[in-house]
């Protein structure tokens, strides 16, 4: 039956992943020693929770989806996929993505930690998580209450320079999803854009993604 075949495929995929992880070095990024890893970013907004003119910040709940390919984890065809949650996620190399203008954040964990990996047989990976973040936003309140603020969500790799990881918006401006569905009393979202730029620091050149 098709159910038996699906169960058999899932078992085979699970065994294949266990075998792959035996030789897997989590310390090395995918394609280490070769071309930089292409890391695609997508943000889906769940809610605008608050804006504080006093603290110059705002709070969002969002889904962060990151996409890349790890050839060390090939176990079949692209049509085969397995979704993983829980502690096994920590056995995979994961990007060190962070939000430079983040003041505080927490990962949702009811009823389990809200993060998962979806692994395709061809090594393509989706790493998704849901969290709430309070982000700094320098506001100009001179025209209050008719003021217009430009707040950003900045996304960057903490340790990897562009020699190792190149971050990209997955679908350009369409990488910010569901912005039109979220609402906040007393404020209206008038527009947004996505920006990419290089950032030179003493430790190297980093790629920064920004939506505003």
N, CA, C and O of each residue as an XYZ file, in Angstrom:
848
protein
N       0.836     -1.191      0.000
C       0.000      0.000      0.000
C       0.877      1.250      0.000
O       2.063      1.184      0.320
N       0.278      2.400     -0.366
C       1.042      3.652     -0.421
C       1.528      4.052      0.970
O       2.597      4.646      1.112
N       0.732      3.720      2.004
C       1.137      4.039      3.373
C       2.393      3.280      3.755
O       3.308      3.820      4.377
N       2.412      1.986      3.359
C       3.574      1.162      3.667
C       4.813      1.679      2.943
O       5.909      1.713      3.502
N       4.613      2.085      1.672
C       5.729      2.616      0.889
C       6.264      3.900      1.508
O       7.477      4.100      1.564
N       5.359      4.787      1.979
C       5.771      6.044      2.608
C       6.549      5.768      3.887
O       7.575      6.397      4.146
N       6.058      4.829      4.681
C       6.742      4.467      5.927
C       8.121      3.901      5.630
O       9.088      4.186      6.335
N       8.199      3.091      4.574
C       9.475      2.495      4.182
C      10.459      3.567      3.727
O      11.636      3.537      4.086
N       9.961      4.520      2.929
C      10.810      5.615      2.455
C      11.324      6.449      3.622
O      12.498      6.817      3.670
N      10.426      6.744      4.565
C      10.799      7.538      5.726
C      11.871      6.826      6.545
O      12.830      7.444      7.006
N      11.695      5.522      6.718
C      12.681      4.737      7.468
C      14.026      4.759      6.764
O      15.065      4.928      7.402
N      14.006      4.588      5.428
C      15.250      4.612      4.660
C      15.931      5.973      4.759
O      17.151      6.057      4.899
N      15.125      7.048      4.685
C      15.680      8.398      4.789
C      16.296      8.619      6.164
O      17.369      9.211      6.279
N      15.613      8.139      7.214
C      16.121      8.285      8.581
C      17.449      7.563      8.748
O      18.382      8.091      9.353
N      17.527      6.356      8.210
C      18.770      5.576      8.284
C      19.875      6.289      7.517
O      21.015      6.359      7.976
N      19.524      6.826      6.330
C      20.511      7.522      5.506
C      21.066      8.738      6.239
O      22.271      8.985      6.206
N      20.200      9.497      6.897
C      20.642     10.691      7.620
C      21.533     10.306      8.796
O      22.545     10.960      9.050
N      21.162      9.253      9.511
C      22.006      8.777     10.615
C      23.393      8.405     10.103
O      24.400      8.718     10.738
N      23.440      7.731      8.946
C      24.727      7.348      8.355
C      25.532      8.577      7.951
O      26.740      8.636      8.178
N      24.853      9.569      7.347
C      25.537     10.784      6.913
C      26.128     11.541      8.098
O      27.228     12.086      8.005
N      25.407     11.574      9.199
C      25.860     12.337     10.362
C      27.054     11.687     11.063
O      27.768     12.348     11.818
N      27.270     10.394     10.812
C      28.427      9.714     11.420
C      29.735     10.338     10.946
O      30.696     10.432     11.709
N      29.770     10.766      9.682
C      30.982     11.346      9.098
C      30.906     12.871      9.019
O      31.791     13.510      8.450
N      29.871     13.442      9.579
C      29.576     14.866      9.402
C      30.333     15.700     10.425
O      30.307     15.395     11.618
N      31.009     16.754      9.967
C      31.728     17.649     10.878
C      30.957     18.964     10.994
O      30.985     19.795     10.086
N      30.284     19.135     12.100
C      29.430     20.304     12.310
C      30.232     21.601     12.349
O      29.668     22.680     12.170
N      31.536     21.509     12.578
C      32.367     22.713     12.701
C      32.649     23.368     11.360
O      33.015     24.542     11.300
N      32.478     22.603     10.278
C      32.795     23.126      8.946
C      31.518     23.502      8.211
O      30.561     22.729      8.175
N      31.510     24.671      7.637
C      30.345     25.087      6.853
C      30.241     24.228      5.599
O      31.242     23.648      5.178
N      29.061     24.129      4.989
C      28.921     23.414      3.717
C      29.844     24.015      2.657
O      30.056     25.227      2.629
N      30.385     23.174      1.798
C      31.333     23.551      0.730
C      32.550     24.293      1.283
O      33.089     25.191      0.636
N      32.973     23.907      2.488
C      34.153     24.522      3.099
C      35.370     24.330      2.201
O      35.604     23.235      1.690
N      36.140     25.394      2.011
C      37.328     25.320      1.172
C      37.056     25.614     -0.288
O      37.991     25.723     -1.081
N      35.791     25.745     -0.656
C      35.426     26.055     -2.037
C      34.723     27.413     -2.092
O      35.086     28.344     -1.373
N      33.723     27.505     -2.949
C      32.992     28.762     -3.107
C      32.230     29.117     -1.821
O      31.902     28.231     -1.032
N      31.949     30.413     -1.612
C      31.137     30.799     -0.449
C      29.760     30.136     -0.501
O      29.214     29.890     -1.577
N      29.218     29.856      0.669
C      27.876     29.288      0.764
C      26.841     30.373      0.472
O      26.936     31.481      0.998
N      25.854     30.055     -0.366
C      24.755     30.976     -0.634
C      23.641     30.704      0.367
O      23.080     29.609      0.400
N      23.328     31.694      1.174
C      22.318     31.572      2.227
C      21.169     32.528      1.916
O      21.345     33.746      1.939
N      20.005     31.978      1.629
C      18.836     32.786      1.280
C      17.958     33.016      2.509
O      17.717     32.101      3.297
N      17.486     34.248      2.656
C      16.721     34.668      3.831
C      15.298     35.045      3.431
O      15.065     35.657      2.389
N      14.355     34.660      4.290
C      12.950     35.025      4.093
C      12.341     35.302      5.466
O      12.582     34.558      6.417
N      11.560     36.361      5.568
C      10.917     36.721      6.834
C       9.408     36.779      6.630
O       8.915     37.445      5.720
N       8.686     36.070      7.493
C       7.224     36.123      7.478
C       6.768     36.744      8.802
O       7.046     36.206      9.873
N       6.078     37.861      8.722
C       5.645     38.553      9.937
C       4.405     37.895     10.524
O       3.424     37.663      9.818
N       4.455     37.597     11.813
C       3.289     37.050     12.514
C       2.496     38.169     13.178
O       1.265     38.167     13.145
N       3.207     39.133     13.786
C       2.506     40.248     14.434
C       3.460     41.396     14.734
O       4.643     41.183     15.001
N       2.927     42.623     14.687
C       3.567     43.799     15.265
C       3.041     43.875     16.684
O       1.841     44.068     16.881
N       3.896     43.731     17.669
C       3.416     43.638     19.043
C       3.343     44.985     19.754
O       2.404     45.250     20.503
N       4.338     45.832     19.515
C       4.321     47.141     20.179
C       5.359     48.064     19.553
O       6.313     47.620     18.915
N       5.144     49.363     19.754
C       6.134     50.381     19.407
C       6.263     51.307     20.608
O       5.260     51.757     21.161
N       7.500     51.590     21.012
C       7.733     52.456     22.167
C       8.546     53.674     21.740
O       9.728     53.561     21.416
N       7.897     54.845     21.745
C       8.630     56.076     21.444
C       9.594     56.414     22.577
O      10.641     57.016     22.342
N       9.248     56.031     23.803
C      10.099     56.319     24.960
C      11.410     55.546     24.866
O      12.487     56.110     25.061
N      11.310     54.239     24.563
C      12.504     53.391     24.511
C      13.159     53.356     23.138
O      14.213     52.746     22.960
N      12.525     54.019     22.162
C      13.046     54.021     20.790
C      13.236     52.593     20.277
O      14.314     52.225     19.812
N      12.164     51.795     20.370
C      12.246     50.432     19.853
C      10.852     49.938     19.477
O       9.842     50.581     19.766
N      10.828     48.793     18.831
C       9.554     48.164     18.480
C       9.721     46.656     18.559
O      10.833     46.138     18.454
N       8.607     45.953     18.745
C       8.649     44.509     18.968
C       7.839     43.785     17.903
O       6.705     44.152     17.597
N       8.456     42.744     17.346
C       7.846     41.931     16.296
C       7.870     40.470     16.691
O       8.789     40.022     17.376
N       6.865     39.727     16.264
C       6.947     38.266     16.265
C       7.026     37.847     14.806
O       6.212     38.265     13.982
N       8.007     37.023     14.498
C       8.223     36.684     13.092
C       8.734     35.263     12.919
O       9.239     34.630     13.846
N       8.579     34.794     11.692
C       9.153     33.521     11.266
C      10.362     33.844     10.399
O      10.244     34.543      9.393
N      11.520     33.336     10.792
C      12.728     33.499      9.989
C      13.023     32.181      9.296
O      13.259     31.168      9.954
N      13.009     32.191      7.967
C      13.332     31.002      7.180
C      14.659     31.216      6.466
O      14.865     32.239      5.814
N      15.563     30.238      6.595
C      16.866     30.308      5.946
C      17.048     29.070      5.071
O      16.728     27.952      5.476
N      17.564     29.290      3.874
C      17.687     28.221      2.881
C      19.135     28.121      2.411
O      19.770     29.131      2.106
N      19.647     26.902      2.356
C      20.975     26.674      1.786
C      21.073     25.223      1.350
O      20.127     24.448      1.492
N      22.228     24.872      0.819
C      22.445     23.499      0.358
C      23.703     22.946      1.013
O      24.733     23.617      1.078
N      23.602     21.717      1.495
C      24.742     21.039      2.116
C      24.930     19.704      1.404
O      24.193     18.748      1.649
N      25.924     19.649      0.521
C      26.139     18.442     -0.287
C      26.526     17.229      0.554
O      26.457     16.097      0.075
N      26.926     17.452      1.782
C      27.269     16.330      2.668
C      26.022     15.578      3.127
O      26.120     14.478      3.670
N      24.841     16.181      2.905
C      23.593     15.597      3.403
C      22.692     15.081      2.291
O      21.484     14.943      2.485
N      23.269     14.796      1.126
C      22.489     14.231      0.019
C      22.145     12.778      0.344
O      23.026     11.977      0.658
N      20.847     12.445      0.266
C      20.447     11.057      0.542
C      19.460     10.520     -0.486
O      18.974      9.398     -0.344
N      19.152     11.309     -1.529
C      18.192     10.847     -2.531
C      17.857     11.953     -3.507
O      18.705     12.791     -3.816
N      16.631     11.962     -3.994
C      16.200     12.967     -4.964
C      15.562     14.159     -4.254
O      15.239     14.089     -3.068
N      15.384     15.258     -5.000
C      14.810     16.469     -4.419
C      13.393     16.236     -3.895
O      12.969     16.878     -2.935
N      12.667     15.318     -4.528
C      11.272     15.079     -4.139
C      11.154     14.395     -2.778
O      10.092     14.424     -2.156
N      12.236     13.784     -2.318
C      12.230     13.159     -0.989
C      12.577     14.221      0.049
O      13.556     14.950     -0.113
N      11.795     14.312      1.094
C      12.114     15.279      2.137
C      11.725     14.730      3.497
O      10.815     13.913      3.637
N      12.446     15.211      4.483
C      12.161     14.791      5.848
C      12.232     16.026      6.738
O      13.142     16.843      6.600
N      11.277     16.159      7.644
C      11.239     17.295      8.563
C      11.746     16.852      9.927
O      11.307     15.838     10.468
N      12.673     17.625     10.473
C      13.314     17.275     11.739
C      13.082     18.384     12.756
O      13.176     19.567     12.429
N      12.780     17.998     13.981
C      12.634     18.954     15.077
C      13.380     18.414     16.293
O      13.885     17.291     16.277
N      13.444     19.217     17.336
C      14.057     18.742     18.573
C      15.570     18.777     18.545
O      16.176     19.548     17.799
N      16.172     17.935     19.365
C      17.612     17.995     19.607
C      18.450     17.620     18.397
O      19.601     18.044     18.299
N      17.905     16.833     17.468
C      18.706     16.407     16.319
C      19.138     17.596     15.466
O      20.141     17.514     14.756
N      18.392     18.701     15.527
C      18.762     19.897     14.761
C      20.165     20.366     15.128
O      20.898     20.869     14.276
N      20.536     20.201     16.389
C      21.841     20.666     16.860
C      23.000     19.844     16.308
O      24.162     20.179     16.540
N      22.696     18.772     15.580
C      23.755     17.954     14.981
C      24.142     18.444     13.590
O      25.093     17.939     12.992
N      23.401     19.434     13.072
C      23.672     19.976     11.745
C      24.408     21.311     11.851
O      24.250     22.051     12.822
N      25.215     21.601     10.829
C      25.754     22.958     10.734
C      24.589     23.914     10.520
O      23.710     23.666      9.694
N      24.594     25.020     11.282
C      23.549     26.031     11.157
C      24.196     27.403     11.014
O      25.239     27.652     11.619
N      23.609     28.289     10.238
C      24.175     29.636     10.079
C      24.107     30.424     11.380
O      23.224     30.201     12.209
N      25.052     31.350     11.551
C      25.115     32.149     12.789
C      24.440     33.510     12.586
O      24.960     34.548     12.997
N      23.289     33.477     11.953
C      22.540     34.695     11.641
C      22.121     35.428     12.920
O      21.677     34.810     13.888
N      22.271     36.756     12.904
C      21.800     37.540     14.048
C      21.249     38.877     13.558
O      21.391     39.233     12.388
N      20.621     39.605     14.473
C      19.996     40.888     14.162
C      20.792     41.987     14.876
O      20.652     42.141     16.089
N      21.622     42.752     14.160
C      22.484     43.745     14.816
C      21.733     44.786     15.643
O      22.260     45.267     16.647
N      20.509     45.143     15.239
C      19.773     46.159     16.004
C      18.797     45.548     17.011
O      17.879     46.217     17.488
N      19.008     44.278     17.325
C      18.164     43.577     18.296
C      18.560     43.953     19.725
O      19.740     43.915     20.074
N      17.592     44.309     20.536
C      17.840     44.587     21.953
C      17.633     43.344     22.803
O      18.396     43.078     23.732
N      16.597     42.590     22.477
C      16.308     41.347     23.193
C      15.427     40.488     22.303
O      14.707     40.998     21.445
N      15.491     39.181     22.515
C      14.687     38.266     21.699
C      14.520     36.955     22.445
O      15.328     36.600     23.304
N      13.464     36.248     22.102
C      13.305     34.899     22.650
C      12.618     34.011     21.627
O      11.735     34.439     20.884
N      13.057     32.756     21.617
C      12.475     31.742     20.750
C      11.235     31.176     21.431
O      11.274     30.844     22.616
N      10.150     31.066     20.701
C       8.932     30.484     21.285
C       9.147     28.983     21.516
O       9.754     28.305     20.686
N       8.652     28.474     22.632
C       8.925     27.072     22.969
C       7.697     26.330     23.487
O       7.828     25.370     24.246
N       6.507     26.766     23.083
C       5.270     26.046     23.437
C       4.728     25.396     22.162
O       4.462     26.111     21.197
N       4.552     24.068     22.116
C       4.831     23.137     23.206
C       6.262     22.593     23.118
O       6.771     21.996     24.066
N       6.888     22.806     21.980
C       8.297     22.496     21.788
C       8.964     23.750     21.244
O       8.284     24.691     20.835
N      10.298     23.768     21.237
C      11.001     24.892     20.625
C      10.513     25.065     19.192
O      10.486     24.110     18.416
N      10.130     26.281     18.853
C       9.542     26.548     17.538
C      10.628     26.700     16.485
O      10.828     27.786     15.941
N      11.318     25.620     16.204
C      12.284     25.625     15.107
C      12.339     24.236     14.499
O      12.098     23.234     15.172
N      12.661     24.194     13.217
C      12.689     22.914     12.516
C      13.628     23.001     11.322
O      13.984     24.082     10.852
N      14.018     21.813     10.846
C      14.786     21.692      9.603
C      13.994     20.816      8.652
O      13.505     19.752      9.031
N      13.872     21.271      7.414
C      13.307     20.415      6.366
C      14.432     20.111      5.391
O      14.969     21.007      4.741
N      14.777     18.840      5.298
C      15.912     18.398      4.485
C      15.424     17.645      3.263
O      14.699     16.656      3.376
N      15.826     18.119      2.095
C      15.504     17.424      0.849
C      16.606     16.439      0.502
O      17.752     16.593      0.926
N      16.243     15.420     -0.277
C      17.202     14.383     -0.633
C      18.414     14.893     -1.385
O      19.467     14.255     -1.362
N      18.284     16.044     -2.057
C      19.408     16.594     -2.820
C      20.289     17.531     -1.985
O      21.163     18.211     -2.523
N      20.055     17.562     -0.670
C      20.898     18.362      0.217
C      20.392     19.770      0.473
O      21.024     20.524      1.212
N      19.257     20.142     -0.127
C      18.689     21.470      0.130
C      18.037     21.499      1.514
O      17.356     20.555      1.913
N      18.256     22.585      2.225
C      17.794     22.692      3.611
C      16.961     23.955      3.799
O      17.309     25.025      3.299
N      15.861     23.813      4.525
C      15.109     24.951      5.054
C      15.222     24.886      6.570
O      14.883     23.874      7.182
N      15.695     25.960      7.166
C      15.796     26.063      8.623
C      14.847     27.176      9.057
O      15.085     28.350      8.772
N      13.773     26.802      9.746
C      12.760     27.773     10.133
C      12.633     27.906     11.636
O      12.809     26.935     12.371
N      12.329     29.110     12.088
C      12.121     29.338     13.520
C      11.131     30.483     13.716
O      10.956     31.329     12.839
N      10.492     30.493     14.876
C       9.543     31.549     15.235
C       9.998     32.185     16.538
O      10.204     31.497     17.538
N      10.153     33.495     16.520
C      10.605     34.165     17.733
C      10.086     35.598     17.781
O       9.588     36.136     16.792
N      10.215     36.192     18.951
C       9.825     37.582     19.169
C      11.076     38.397     19.451
O      11.925     37.991     20.244
N      11.187     39.547     18.799
C      12.389     40.366     18.917
C      12.014     41.824     19.144
O      11.100     42.351     18.510
N      12.729     42.463     20.054
C      12.602     43.907     20.254
C      13.796     44.575     19.594
O      14.942     44.298     19.949
N      13.531     45.454     18.637
C      14.564     46.038     17.788
C      14.660     47.542     17.997
O      13.648     48.230     18.131
N      15.894     48.041     18.022
C      16.108     49.480     18.179
C      15.643     50.219     16.929
O      15.820     49.743     15.808
N      15.048     51.384     17.138
C      14.606     52.230     16.024
C      14.740     53.688     16.457
O      13.971     54.168     17.289
N      15.711     54.381     15.893
C      15.903     55.791     16.232
C      14.785     56.614     15.593
O      14.719     56.745     14.371
N      13.924     57.158     16.419
C      12.732     57.855     15.926
C      12.897     59.369     16.001
O      13.469     59.906     16.949
N      12.389     60.030     14.991
C      12.342     61.489     14.960
C      10.908     61.906     15.298
O       9.998     61.747     14.485
N      10.724     62.433     16.492
C       9.373     62.712     16.994
C       8.996     64.193     16.886
O       8.024     64.632     17.501
N       9.753     64.955     16.114
C       9.497     66.397     16.059
C       8.139     66.733     15.446
O       7.581     67.797     15.714
N       7.602     65.822     14.620
C       6.305     66.086     13.993
C       5.170     65.297     14.665
O       4.068     65.199     14.125
N       5.453     64.738     15.844
C       4.444     63.961     16.578
C       3.193     64.809     16.788
O       3.345     65.980     17.136
N       1.966     64.312     16.604
C       1.633     62.901     16.325
C       1.508     62.567     14.835
O       0.969     61.521     14.475
N       2.005     63.455     13.976
C       1.949     63.201     12.529
C       3.306     62.732     12.020
O       3.648     62.939     10.856
N       4.072     62.103     12.897
C       5.424     61.686     12.528
C       5.409     60.444     11.648
O       4.450     59.673     11.625
N       6.497     60.288     10.935
C       6.676     59.123     10.066
C       8.036     58.511     10.392
O       9.064     59.178     10.276
N       8.041     57.253     10.797
C       9.271     56.610     11.257
C       9.751     55.554     10.262
O       8.964     54.878      9.600
N      11.064     55.445     10.188
C      11.684     54.449      9.312
C      12.432     53.448     10.194
O      13.568     53.703     10.593
N      11.806     52.322     10.495
C      12.401     51.306     11.372
C      12.908     50.140     10.533
O      12.287     49.764      9.539
N      14.032     49.577     10.936
C      14.663     48.520     10.145
C      14.712     47.193     10.898
O      14.703     47.151     12.129
N      14.763     46.119     10.124
C      15.131     44.797     10.622
C      16.436     44.454      9.924
O      16.450     44.223      8.715
N      17.530     44.419     10.671
C      18.841     44.156     10.083
C      19.227     42.701     10.332
O      19.081     42.190     11.442
N      19.720     42.046      9.288
C      20.068     40.624      9.367
C      21.501     40.460      8.876
O      21.874     40.982      7.824
N      22.300     39.728      9.653
C      23.720     39.627      9.328
C      24.275     38.300      9.843
O      23.716     37.698     10.759
N      25.371     37.856      9.251
C      26.106     36.710      9.794
C      27.062     37.231     10.858
O      27.784     38.200     10.622
N      27.073     36.600     12.019
C      27.892     37.100     13.121
C      29.383     36.885     12.871
O      30.186     37.798     13.059
N      29.746     35.684     12.451
C      31.162     35.356     12.337
C      31.676     35.175     10.926
O      32.861     35.393     10.673
N      30.813     34.780      9.993
C      31.254     34.470      8.633
C      31.290     35.726      7.769
O      30.297     36.446      7.665
N      32.439     35.981      7.153
C      32.533     37.077      6.190
C      32.005     36.597      4.842
O      31.601     35.443      4.704
N      32.009     37.486      3.847
C      31.517     37.123      2.523
C      32.409     36.094      1.832
O      32.010     35.503      0.829
N      33.603     35.878      2.358
C      34.462     34.832      1.801
C      33.892     33.452      2.107
O      34.206     32.483      1.416
N      33.051     33.358      3.147
C      32.474     32.072      3.553
C      30.976     31.966      3.296
O      30.498     30.935      2.822
N      30.242     33.012      3.603
C      28.779     32.978      3.476
C      28.289     34.264      2.805
O      28.611     35.368      3.243
N      27.514     34.103      1.747
C      26.876     35.243      1.090
C      25.380     35.173      1.365
O      24.695     34.259      0.907
N      24.888     36.138      2.110
C      23.460     36.184      2.445
C      22.706     36.932      1.353
O      23.167     37.955      0.847
N      21.534     36.401      1.001
C      20.714     37.032     -0.035
C      19.253     37.008      0.407
O      18.828     36.095      1.115
N      18.494     38.008     -0.010
C      17.044     37.901      0.122
C      16.570     36.844     -0.854
O      16.934     36.887     -2.029
N      15.776     35.905     -0.401
C      15.404     34.752     -1.227
C      14.694     35.169     -2.511
O      14.998     34.659     -3.590
N      13.764     36.083     -2.392
C      13.005     36.537     -3.564
C      12.968     38.060     -3.640
O      11.928     38.653     -3.929
N      14.110     38.682     -3.378
C      14.154     40.131     -3.429
C      13.144     40.757     -2.485
O      13.047     40.376     -1.318
N      12.397     41.714     -2.998
C      11.426     42.432     -2.170
C      10.307     41.512     -1.682
O       9.663     41.791     -0.671
N      10.080     40.414     -2.407
C       9.015     39.471     -2.021
C       9.456     38.531     -0.898
O       8.737     37.593     -0.553
N      10.630     38.783     -0.332
C      11.119     37.944      0.772
C      10.521     38.348      2.113
O      10.715     37.655      3.112
N       9.796     39.462      2.143
C       9.096     39.899      3.351
C       7.623     39.571      3.156
O       6.955     40.164      2.310
N       7.124     38.628      3.939
C       5.779     38.099      3.729
C       4.814     38.528      4.835
O       5.197     38.679      5.995
N       3.562     38.717      4.444
C       2.443     38.978      5.372
C       2.513     40.324      6.084
O       1.844     40.523      7.098
N       3.308     41.240      5.569
C       3.347     42.576      6.169
C       1.982     43.257      6.085
O       1.608     44.034      6.963
N       1.249     42.954      5.018
C      -0.064     43.576      4.826
C      -1.127     43.016      5.777
O      -2.224     43.566      5.879
N      -0.799     41.928      6.466
C      -1.786     41.289      7.343
C      -1.658     41.702      8.807
O      -2.547     41.432      9.614
N      -0.553     42.355      9.142
C      -0.346     42.728     10.547
C      -0.819     44.163     10.773
O      -0.728     45.011      9.885
N      -1.324     44.412     11.974
C      -1.852     45.732     12.304
C      -1.358     46.168     13.673
O      -1.048     45.351     14.540
N      -1.296     47.482     13.837
C      -0.889     48.041     15.118
C      -1.689     49.322     15.352
O      -1.691     50.210     14.500
N      -2.373     49.427     16.507
C      -3.166     50.626     16.783
C      -2.310     51.891     16.720
O      -1.165     51.890     17.171
N      -2.854     52.950     16.171
C      -2.237     54.281     16.103
C      -1.118     54.388     15.074
O      -0.571     55.472     14.870
N      -0.767     53.270     14.416
C       0.283     53.318     13.402
C      -0.205     52.669     12.114
O      -1.020     51.747     12.138
N       0.300     53.157     11.002
C      -0.009     52.576      9.699
C       1.293     52.281      8.970
O       2.161     53.147      8.871
N       1.432     51.058      8.456
C       2.608     50.717      7.655
C       2.397     51.297      6.259
O       1.476     50.895      5.548
N       3.251     52.243      5.869
C       3.066     52.931      4.585
C       3.897     52.320      3.465
O       3.683     52.644      2.297
N       4.839     51.443      3.796
C       5.647     50.817      2.755
C       6.866     50.142      3.355
O       7.138     50.265      4.549
N       7.589     49.432      2.517
C       8.815     48.771      2.977
C       9.728     48.535      1.784
O       9.301     48.629      0.633
N      10.981     48.229      2.067
C      11.927     47.884      1.012
C      12.982     46.959      1.596
O      13.155     46.890      2.812
N      13.689     46.246      0.718
C      14.793     45.385      1.150
C      16.092     45.937      0.581
O      16.140     46.399     -0.559
N      17.147     45.883      1.397
C      18.434     46.459      1.026
C      19.531     45.461      1.379
O      19.412     44.716      2.351
N      20.603     45.451      0.581
C      21.784     44.644      0.895
C      23.012     45.546      0.778
O      23.100     46.383     -0.120
N      23.953     45.362      1.695
C      25.196     46.125      1.568
C      26.322     45.405      2.297
O      26.089     44.587      3.187
N      27.546     45.727      1.897
C      28.719     45.149      2.534
C      29.138     46.003      3.717
O      29.037     47.229      3.674
N      29.602     45.359      4.765
C      30.017     46.062      5.973
C      31.459     45.670      6.279
O      31.752     44.498      6.513
N      32.360     46.656      6.277
C      33.771     46.381      6.544
C      34.068     46.580      8.027
O      33.869     47.666      8.571
N      34.542     45.529      8.666
C      34.964     45.597     10.061
C      36.407     45.125     10.144
O      36.967     44.641      9.160
N      37.002     45.266     11.317
C      38.390     44.835     11.484
C      38.554     43.346     11.210
O      39.631     42.901     10.815
N      37.487     42.572     11.418
C      37.561     41.118     11.241
C      37.200     40.671      9.830
O      37.235     39.473      9.545
N      36.848     41.609      8.928
C      36.550     41.221      7.545
C      35.354     41.964      6.986
O      34.817     42.877      7.614
N      34.943     41.551      5.778
C      33.793     42.168      5.117
C      32.573     41.274      5.299
O      32.615     40.083      4.991
N      31.492     41.854      5.800
C      30.274     41.106      6.092
C      29.136     41.591      5.203
O      29.093     42.751      4.794
N      28.221     40.681      4.917
C      27.039     41.018      4.127
C      25.885     41.296      5.077
O      25.574     40.478      5.942
N      25.253     42.445      4.914
C      24.121     42.817      5.758
C      22.864     42.917      4.917
O      22.870     43.513      3.840
N      21.781     42.327      5.417
C      20.473     42.453      4.780
C      19.625     43.354      5.663
O      19.735     43.322      6.888
N      18.791     44.145      5.038
C      17.990     45.081      5.811
C      16.633     45.255      5.160
O      16.534     45.404      3.942
N      15.606     45.235      5.959
C      14.284     45.621      5.472
C      13.824     46.800      6.297
O      14.047     46.853      7.507
N      13.172     47.753      5.630
C      12.772     48.967      6.352
C      11.448     49.475      5.820
O      10.939     50.489      6.298
